Amino acid sequence: MKLIPVIMAGGSGTRLWPLSRSLFPKQFLSLTSDDSMLQETINRTASFDGEHAIFLCNENHRFLVAEQLREVKYEGARILLEPAGRNTAPAIALAALDIQHEHGDGLMMVMAADHVIENEQAFAHSVKNAISHAQDGALVTFGIVPNCPETGYGYIRRGGELQSTAYTVKQFVEKPDLETATAYLDSGEYYWNSGMFLFKASTYLKALEVFSPDILKACQAAYENKSEDLDFVRVGKDEFLTSPEDSIDYAVMEKTDKAVVVPMDAGWSDVGSWSALWEVDNKCEQGNATKGDVILHDTKNSLVHATSRLVTTVGLEDTVIVETKDAVLVAAKDKVQDVKHIVNRLKADERSEFQHHREVFRPWGHYDSVDENHRYKVKRITVKPGAKLSVQMHHHRAEHWIVVSGTANITINGKTNLVTENQSTYIPVGAVHCLENPGKIDLELIEVQSGAYLGEDDIVRLEDRYGRAED
């Protein structure tokens, strides 16, 4: 039976703010290597003798997923778009239905796109141990062998021993306090709940039919009303929104008598905070984990992450410093969980730093907001070869474009001109315009906006090859 990776790349966690933002969450970040966490997860599937992966993500992240797959030359994937977050049980149901539609049935290896696994060989060994149980109709979950009394994870208590280093599941338990977690560790009967699963698509759907029929019914209706757009599979929005919001643990795993846990001791972490990243990162003799242009003096057991400039420290210990182009976080390492209060404040104040970085990625390329004031904004825009921005207009702003490198096809009110390096053009308020890169190299240009209102919601899209045009 075919083994099909199902990679959940949704969610908009901001526990690693300011590096992680709601429109650029941690699964798209390069934290422990040059590859992003999503790309590391893709690489991990190379040990599977199976089919191309299915990716689950939301509308806002769809082009990030597609671009990161392109960067590692991963072709043939199916990207399923969730119209809204409904937790893991409905998301996995969509993947199971897609597997049945495309393959008849198959083994689903369900993984999150934002986990770290240091020992790939041990990971592959645990997956291999789980296959026979899944083929026999078990709903397999992977329990991480704990190395400390962690209070930030749920736990799985094992029952009777089965063949191939597996156990029945006796109990799922919530995040414990320290005393309880210590007792769990000492007993040797408990594992951290990894959120990874292996089972047949048909087994999972049958379990949903028994324990959560409303989820199954909504997902079946949504999948039947699907449409395909570029690399993406869109399911019916109205139908999907009728699904209850529930995790796979609550919807199925805690209710079934077919749950099996396979231990995994592979250096796993969900990197749920800056201190967790410090734990798994490479450190110097003084216990410091650094990335970017960093100079430290008399600094110990700290994490310093520099993105765009030199960061220096003197006389610090157990500190986290994270610098990006538009924000800096300085926190005591044992208080980093409280970054959520900063994020909540940014969201309440409707600040852009909650949603995205200064550099914003789009399906056609990306732009960096270099400077702005209340009457002007300056952007550095990069357009990929062959890419085209939407046909659009603005009610409140004019734009001046200066080509720095490459060649641009610029259309203004129906008239198209080829604009090359060191040339410029002007787009008046209300003019219908579009920009295209007809060349073989990146198009780089500087955009200067001026006007009474410069918000991104002043873009009226009339035509768009990426499905973003106004209705």
C-alpha positions in Angstrom: 0.0 0.0 0.0 1.3 3.5 -0.9 2.7 5.6 1.8 1.7 9.3 1.3 3.1 12.1 3.5 0.5 14.5 4.6 2.2 17.8 5.8 0.1 20.2 7.8 1.5 23.7 6.9 -1.4 25.8 8.2 -1.6 27.8 11.4 -0.3 31.2 12.0 1.6 30.8 15.3 3.5 33.8 16.5 5.3 32.4 19.5 8.6 33.1 17.7 7.8 36.8 17.0 9.3 38.9 15.7 10.8 36.4 13.2 7.4 34.6 13.0 4.4 36.7 11.8 0.8 35.7 11.2 1.4 35.9 7.4 4.9 34.3 7.7 4.7 31.8 10.5 7.6 29.5 11.7 7.1 26.7 9.2 8.4 29.0 6.5 11.5 30.2 8.6 15.0 28.8 8.4 15.8 28.2 12.0 18.2 25.3 12.4 19.6 25.1 8.8 19.6 26.9 5.5 16.3 25.2 4.6 13.0 26.3 6.1 11.2 24.0 8.5 8.7 23.1 5.8 11.6 22.3 3.5 13.3 20.2 6.2 10.0 18.3 6.6 9.9 17.7 2.8 13.5 16.4 2.9 12.5 14.0 5.7 10.0 12.3 3.4 12.9 11.2 1.2 13.2 8.1 3.4 9.7 7.0 2.5 9.1 4.7 -0.4 5.8 6.3 -1.4 4.0 9.0 -3.3 4.4 12.7 -3.4 3.2 14.6 -0.4 -0.2 16.3 0.2 0.2 19.8 1.8 -2.6 21.4 3.9 -2.5 25.1 4.3 -4.7 28.2 4.2 -5.3 30.8 1.5 -2.9 33.3 3.0 0.0 30.9 2.9 -0.6 29.1 -0.3 2.0 31.0 -2.4 4.6 30.6 0.3 4.1 26.8 0.2 4.3 26.7 -3.6 7.4 28.9 -3.7 9.2 26.9 -1.0 8.4 23.7 -2.9 9.8 25.3 -6.1 13.0 26.2 -4.3 13.8 22.6 -3.4 12.5 21.4 -6.8 9.7 19.3 -5.2 7.3 18.6 -8.0 4.0 16.6 -8.1 2.7 17.7 -4.7 -1.0 18.4 -4.1 -1.8 21.6 -2.1 -5.2 21.5 -0.4 -6.5 24.9 0.8 -8.6 25.1 3.9 -11.1 28.0 3.6 -10.7 28.6 7.4 -9.1 26.9 10.3 -11.1 24.1 11.8 -8.3 22.3 13.7 -6.6 19.1 12.7 -9.5 16.6 12.5 -11.2 18.2 9.5 -7.9 19.1 7.8 -6.8 15.4 7.9 -10.2 14.4 6.7 -9.7 16.5 3.5 -6.4 14.8 2.9 -7.9 11.3 3.5 -10.7 12.1 1.0 -8.1 13.3 -1.6 -6.1 10.1 -1.1 -9.2 8.0 -1.8 -10.0 10.1 -4.8 -6.5 9.9 -6.3 -5.3 6.5 -5.2 -8.2 4.5 -3.9 -6.6 4.2 -0.5 -3.2 4.6 1.1 -1.2 5.0 4.2 -1.2 8.6 5.5 1.9 9.8 7.4 0.6 12.9 9.0 3.2 15.4 10.1 3.4 19.1 11.1 5.6 21.3 8.9 7.1 23.1 11.9 8.9 20.4 13.9 12.6 19.7 14.4 13.8 16.1 14.2 17.6 15.8 14.8 18.0 12.0 14.2 16.5 11.3 10.8 17.5 7.6 11.0 15.6 7.1 14.2 12.6 8.9 12.8 12.6 6.6 9.7 13.0 3.5 12.0 9.9 4.5 14.0 7.8 5.1 10.9 8.9 1.6 9.6 7.8 0.0 12.9 4.4 1.7 12.6 3.6 0.6 9.0 2.5 -3.0 9.8 0.1 -1.8 12.5 -1.4 0.8 10.3 -1.9 -1.7 7.5 -3.7 -3.9 10.0 -6.2 -1.1 10.7 -4.6 0.6 13.7 -4.6 4.4 14.2 -1.0 4.9 15.0 0.4 7.9 16.9 4.0 8.5 17.7 5.1 9.1 21.3 8.3 11.0 21.9 10.5 9.4 24.5 10.8 12.2 27.1 14.1 13.4 28.5 12.8 15.9 31.0 9.6 16.6 32.9 8.2 18.9 30.2 5.0 20.8 31.2 4.4 22.3 27.7 3.3 19.0 26.0 0.4 16.7 26.3 1.3 13.1 27.1 0.3 9.6 26.0 0.2 6.7 28.5 1.1 3.4 27.0 -0.8 0.1 27.6 0.0 -3.4 26.6 3.0 -4.2 24.4 2.5 -5.2 20.8 5.0 -6.5 18.2 7.4 -4.2 16.3 8.1 -1.9 19.4 4.5 -0.6 19.8 1.9 -0.4 22.5 -1.8 0.0 22.8 -2.8 3.5 24.0 -4.1 3.5 27.6 -4.7 7.2 28.0 -4.2 10.7 26.5 -3.5 13.3 29.2 -3.4 17.1 29.1 -0.3 19.2 29.8 0.6 18.4 33.4 2.1 20.5 36.2 5.8 19.9 37.1 5.1 17.4 39.9 2.9 15.3 37.7 5.3 15.6 34.7 8.1 14.3 36.9 6.0 11.4 38.0 5.3 10.6 34.3 9.0 10.7 33.5 9.9 8.4 36.4 7.2 5.8 35.6 8.5 5.2 32.1 5.0 4.7 30.8 4.4 8.1 29.3 5.4 9.8 26.0 5.1 13.3 24.8 2.3 13.7 22.3 4.1 14.5 19.0 1.0 15.2 16.9 2.2 12.8 14.2 0.1 9.9 13.0 0.1 7.0 10.5 -3.0 5.2 9.3 -4.9 4.2 6.2 -7.1 6.9 4.8 -10.1 4.5 4.9 -9.4 3.7 8.6 -9.5 7.3 9.6 -12.6 8.1 7.6 -14.4 5.1 9.1 -13.4 6.3 12.6 -14.8 9.8 11.8 -18.0 8.2 10.7 -18.4 6.5 14.0 -17.1 9.2 16.4 -17.5 12.6 14.6 -20.0 12.1 11.7 -20.6 15.9 11.5 -17.0 16.5 10.6 -17.0 13.7 8.0 -20.3 15.0 6.4 -19.0 18.6 6.1 -15.7 17.5 4.7 -17.2 15.2 2.2 -19.5 17.9 0.9 -16.6 20.4 0.8 -14.4 18.0 -1.1 -17.2 17.1 -3.6 -17.4 20.8 -4.4 -13.7 21.3 -4.9 -12.0 23.2 -7.8 -8.4 23.2 -8.9 -6.5 26.5 -9.5 -2.9 26.4 -10.6 -1.1 24.2 -8.0 -4.0 24.4 -5.6 -7.1 22.3 -4.7 -9.8 24.5 -3.2 -12.6 22.8 -1.4 -16.1 24.2 -1.0 -16.0 27.1 1.5 -19.6 27.1 2.7 -19.6 23.4 3.2 -16.3 23.3 5.0 -17.4 26.0 7.4 -20.2 23.8 8.7 -17.7 21.4 10.1 -17.2 21.4 13.9 -13.8 22.7 15.0 -11.9 19.8 16.7 -8.5 18.2 16.9 -7.8 14.6 15.8 -7.1 13.7 19.4 -10.5 14.8 20.7 -12.5 13.8 17.6 -11.0 10.3 17.2 -7.9 9.2 19.0 -9.3 9.5 22.6 -12.5 7.6 21.6 -11.2 4.7 19.5 -10.0 1.3 20.7 -7.7 1.0 17.7 -5.1 3.6 18.9 -1.5 2.4 19.0 1.5 4.3 20.1 5.0 3.8 18.6 7.9 5.3 20.6 10.2 7.7 18.8 13.5 8.9 20.2 14.8 11.1 17.4 15.6 14.5 19.0 12.1 15.9 18.4 11.0 19.4 19.3 8.0 21.5 18.2 10.2 24.6 18.7 7.3 26.3 20.6 9.4 29.2 21.9 12.7 30.9 21.7 14.0 29.0 24.6 13.0 25.7 22.9 15.0 26.8 19.8 18.0 27.6 22.0 17.7 24.0 23.4 18.1 22.4 20.0 20.4 24.9 18.3 24.2 24.6 18.0 25.9 26.5 20.9 29.4 27.7 21.6 31.4 26.9 24.7 29.7 29.7 26.6 26.3 28.2 25.7 25.3 30.9 23.2 23.3 30.2 20.0 23.8 32.8 17.4 22.7 33.5 13.8 23.7 36.4 11.6 26.1 39.2 12.2 26.7 38.9 16.0 29.5 39.9 18.3 29.3 38.8 21.9 31.4 39.8 25.0 31.0 38.3 28.4 27.7 36.7 27.4 26.5 33.3 28.4 23.6 30.9 27.7 21.9 33.3 25.4 20.3 33.3 21.9 21.0 36.1 19.6 19.5 36.2 16.1 20.4 39.0 13.7 18.6 39.4 10.4 19.7 42.7 8.8 22.4 44.4 10.9 25.2 43.9 13.4 24.0 43.0 16.9 26.4 43.1 19.8 26.0 42.2 23.5 28.0 42.9 26.7 27.5 41.2 30.1 24.3 39.3 29.4 23.2 35.8 30.6 20.1 33.8 29.8 18.8 36.4 27.4 17.1 36.2 24.0 17.6 38.9 21.4 16.0 38.7 18.0 16.5 41.5 15.4 14.5 41.9 12.2 14.3 44.8 9.8 11.3 46.3 11.6 11.4 45.0 15.2 13.7 43.9 18.0 12.8 41.5 20.9 14.8 41.4 24.1 13.6 39.0 26.7 14.8 36.9 29.6 15.1 33.3 28.4 12.7 32.0 31.1 10.1 34.6 30.1 9.9 34.0 26.4 6.4 32.4 26.6 5.1 35.9 27.5 5.9 37.2 24.0 2.3 36.4 23.3 1.3 39.5 25.3 3.4 41.6 22.9 1.8 40.0 19.9 -1.7 40.5 21.4 -0.9 44.2 21.9 0.3 44.5 18.3 -2.8 42.9 17.1 -5.1 45.0 19.2 -3.3 48.2 18.0 -3.6 46.9 14.3 0.1 47.3 13.8 1.6 45.8 10.7 4.3 44.1 12.7 1.7 41.6 13.9 0.9 40.4 10.3 4.0 40.6 8.2 7.7 41.6 7.9 8.9 44.7 6.2 9.7 42.3 3.3 6.5 40.8 2.0 6.3 37.8 -0.3 3.8 37.6 -3.2 3.2 34.9 -5.9 5.1 37.1 -8.4 8.0 37.9 -6.1 8.4 40.1 -3.1 8.8 43.7 -2.0 10.6 45.5 0.9 9.1 48.7 2.3 12.3 50.8 2.6 10.9 54.1 3.9 7.6 55.8 4.5 5.9 58.8 6.0 2.3 59.9 6.0 2.4 61.2 2.4 4.9 58.8 0.7 6.2 55.2 0.7 9.3 53.7 -0.9 9.4 50.1 -1.9 12.1 47.8 -3.4 10.2 45.4 -5.7 11.5 42.1 -7.1 9.5 40.4 -9.9 10.4 36.8 -10.9 11.1 36.0 -14.6 7.8 35.5 -16.4 5.7 36.8 -13.5 3.0 39.4 -13.8 1.4 41.6 -11.2 -2.4 42.1 -11.3 -4.1 44.6 -13.5 -5.0 47.2 -10.9 -5.7 50.8 -10.1 -5.6 53.0 -7.0 -8.1 55.7 -5.8 -5.7 57.6 -3.6 -2.1 57.3 -4.7 0.2 57.8 -7.7 3.3 55.7 -8.3 6.7 56.3 -9.8 8.7 53.2 -10.9 12.5 53.2 -11.6 13.9 50.0 -13.1 17.2 49.1 -11.3 18.0 45.9 -13.2 16.2 43.7 -15.7 13.4 44.6 -18.1 9.8 45.5 -17.4 6.7 45.5 -19.6 4.5 48.3 -18.1 1.0 48.8 -19.3 -0.8 52.1 -18.3 -4.4 52.6 -19.5 -4.0 50.0 -22.3 -0.6 51.3 -23.6 2.4 49.0 -23.1 6.0 50.1 -23.0 9.3 48.2 -22.5 11.2 49.9 -19.7 14.8 48.9 -19.1 17.6 49.6 -16.5 17.8 53.3 -15.4 14.5 54.2 -17.1 11.4 55.2 -15.2 7.6 55.7 -15.6 4.8 57.4 -13.8 1.3 56.0 -12.9 -1.2 58.7 -12.1 -4.0 58.3 -9.6 -6.8 56.2 -11.1 -4.8 54.8 -14.0 -5.3 51.1 -14.8 -1.9 49.5 -14.9 0.1 46.3 -14.6 3.7 45.2 -14.5 5.3 42.1 -16.0 8.8 40.7 -16.2 9.3 39.3 -19.7 13.0 38.5 -19.2 15.1 35.6 -17.9 16.4 37.3 -14.8 14.8 39.0 -11.8 13.3 42.5 -12.4 14.4 44.9 -9.7 12.7 48.3 -9.4 12.1 51.1 -6.9 8.6 52.2 -6.4 7.8 55.6 -4.9 4.2 56.0 -3.8 2.7 59.4 -3.0 -0.8 60.4 -2.0 -3.3 60.9 0.8 -3.7 57.2 1.6 -1.1 54.5 1.0 -2.7 51.3 2.5 -2.5 48.0 0.6 -6.3 47.9 0.6 -6.3 50.8 -2.0 -5.4 48.1 -4.6 -8.4 47.4 -6.8 -7.5 44.2 -8.8 -9.3 44.0 -12.1 -7.5 40.9 -13.5 -5.1 38.5 -11.8 -3.6 35.2 -12.9 -3.3 34.2 -9.2 -7.0 34.3 -8.4 -7.0 37.6 -6.4 -9.1 39.8 -8.7 -12.1 41.6 -7.2 -15.5 39.9 -7.7 
